[in-house]
Amino acid sequence: MPPEPLPGFDPLIHAPYRLRICAIAHAATYVEFGELQTRLELSKSALSKHVSQLLEHGYLEEEYVTRAGRSRLRLSLTERGRQAYRGHTAALRAIIETAEHDTIHPDVVQ
C-alpha cells in the first residue's frame, strides 16, 4: 500500500517552475510577468501555461496596470495561494527532516 501523502504537500505547486513562481510571489506584494519571465528564463508561452494553472486553482490573481504608457501584468499570491505555498514548503521540510533523522548510517539507506 502506498504511503499517505503528507499534509500540505501540493502537487500543483511542486512542479519546479510553479514552485519558483510561488516562492517569488510569496516574497513580494506582486511580481510583473516580465520579471518572472526574466528570472525563470522561460518563454512567454511556457510561463503563461504555469501561471494559468495557478490562476485556475485560485493561487494567483492578476492585475493589468499601465506604466510608462505600457500595459503590464502584475501577479500576486492570493491568501489561498499563500496558505498552499506555506503548507507545501512545510511538507518539503518534513520530508527532508524525516529522511535526515531516520537514516541509520549516512552511507546506507535501507
Secondary structure as UniProt FT lines:
FT   TURN            7..8
FT   HELIX           11..14
FT   HELIX           16..26
FT   STRAND          31..32
FT   HELIX           33..40
FT   HELIX           44..56
FT   TURN            57..58
FT   STRAND          60..67
FT   TURN            68..69
FT   STRAND          70..77
FT   HELIX           79..102
FT   TURN            106..107
//
